[in-house]
Amino acid sequence: MGGMEKGIAELRYRLFVARIIDNRKRIDRKLAGLSEFFSEVVTDAVLPAVRQ
């Protein structure tokens, strides 16, 4: 019986780790999107003002 409990614990651990990695990827994508957005805003708003 101990082997099955160990297997379930391992599965739970792997799911937990996979969820953390997935969340990190999602956060990285959001950050990448944000930095892209800000660089566009800077390009559109700041550069013309600087050039004038």
N, C-alpha and C positions, 0 to 999 in steps of 0.2 A: 504494500500500500504506500510505503514511503516514496517509492520511485515515481508513482503517479503524482503525488503531491509536489515532488521536486520538479517534475515536468511542467505542472501547472504554474508553479512559481516562476520557472524560467520563461514560460510563454508570456506571463504577465509582465515580467521584467523587459522582455524584448518588445512588447507592445508599448510599454512606457517609454523606452528609449526611442522607438520609431516615431512616437508621437512628438517627443521633444525635437527630434531631427526635423520632422515635418513642419513643426511650428517655426523652427529657426529658418527653414527655407522660405516659408511664407513671409516671415518678417523681413528676410533679406530681399525678397521680391518687392515688398512694400517700400523698403528703404531705397532700393534702386529706382523704383517708380517716382518716389519723392525727390530724390536727387536729380533725376531727369527733369521733373517738373520745375524744380527750382532753377536748374541751369537754363531752361527755356525762358523762364520768367526774367532771369538776369539778362539773357541775351536780348529779349524783346524790350525790356523796360530800361535797364541800366545802360547798356551800350549806346543806344541812340542819344541818351541824355549826356553821356560822357563825350560823345563825338561833337555835340553842338558847341 
